[in-house]
Amino acid sequence: IQNIGEQGHMALLGHSLGAYISTLDKEKLRKLTTRILSDTTLWLCRIFRYENGCAYFHEEEREGLAKICRLAIHSRYEDFVVDGFNVLYNKKPVIYLSAAARPGLGQYLCNQDVAFLEKMIKDDIERGRLPLLLVANAGTAAVGHTDKIGRLKELCEQYGIWLHVEGVNLATLALGYVSSSVLAATKCDSMTMTPGPWLGLPAVPAVTLYKHDDPALTLVAGLTSNKPADKLRALPLWLSLQYLGLDGIVERIKHACQLSQRLQENLKKVNYIKILVEDELSSPVVVFRFFQELPDSDPVFKAIPVPTMTPSAVGRERHSCDALNRWVRMAAACLSFQVLAHHRPTCW
């Protein structure tokens, strides 16, 4: 069994403690769970600079975005509660996703090129559709790229679109210095964070922070609940945050960024390794590609006769390169920072 450390045991203790707390009488249970939920929400909003936000804790990472979609629909379609999906026929909602979004989110026809995106929004409006929600990325799963969130926020305000942000670079909001592109995420309507992988905590829920003035709509959308069991989802994170403290949280994220920067510096010295993304300051994401040059591409090898490689041999070479990249990704999955390797160049 993998050693998870004291902070990991604290997170796992939260699940056992939650089962015990659920046996309390209703009044004590209500007060305790409300306190746990409010404290955890307040701490996360302060740590990640998201003022006056609310929090939804969920086990599945994509669940938060699904609830936000429901909230956006309820906010833009006033008759949705009465007529249901029938109200969507006249004005079909449109959700804009980056082409570089993490796998499983689905795709739309834009890649967060702001000018092209604005053109598409105008086209959708002319066709009688309703631009509903835009998902921006702060550290994409494929290329570690951060969208121009500030410009996207202006675009969303202009057309009444809900802006949702996700990505590993959101972790850097806890640091003393944050790049302007990531800092703009604090003005978004909602963001999904994964403190478990960021801080090395097992069995800790993902968190979606959001801002909305109507508690009735958030209840209908499923972002809030009166059930104590739902509020107890925050307990493992509540215990872990107290155990680590603010300094411990910042130190872990800073250490991950430093490891990534050191890794990037060392990779630049290695032949046949190409760094794909270098414009992200203090990013915990390292994106690189392993490639093998053919003998005739190097002047040294040109003077040396080499046997002609058969197609099957070339295929084996490529398979070996891909196998190396897969091994690197599997090995890096256990680390507190994110490393992504690509055999083929990424298209922008």
Secondary structure as UniProt FT lines:
FT   HELIX           5..21
FT   TURN            22..23
FT   HELIX           26..47
FT   TURN            48..49
FT   TURN            51..52
FT   STRAND          54..58
FT   TURN            61..62
FT   HELIX           63..76
FT   TURN            78..79
FT   HELIX           80..83
FT   HELIX           84..88
FT   TURN            89..90
FT   STRAND          93..97
FT   TURN            99..100
FT   TURN            103..104
FT   HELIX           114..126
FT   TURN            127..128
FT   STRAND          130..138
FT   TURN            141..143
FT   HELIX           149..159
FT   STRAND          162..166
FT   HELIX           168..174
FT   HELIX           180..183
FT   HELIX           184..187
FT   STRAND          190..193
FT   HELIX           195..199
FT   TURN            202..203
FT   STRAND          206..210
FT   HELIX           215..221
FT   HELIX           228..231
FT   HELIX           232..234
FT   HELIX           235..267
FT   TURN            268..269
FT   TURN            271..272
FT   STRAND          273..275
FT   TURN            281..282
FT   STRAND          285..290
FT   HELIX           295..297
FT   HELIX           299..302
FT   HELIX           311..332
FT   TURN            333..334
FT   STRAND          338..342
//
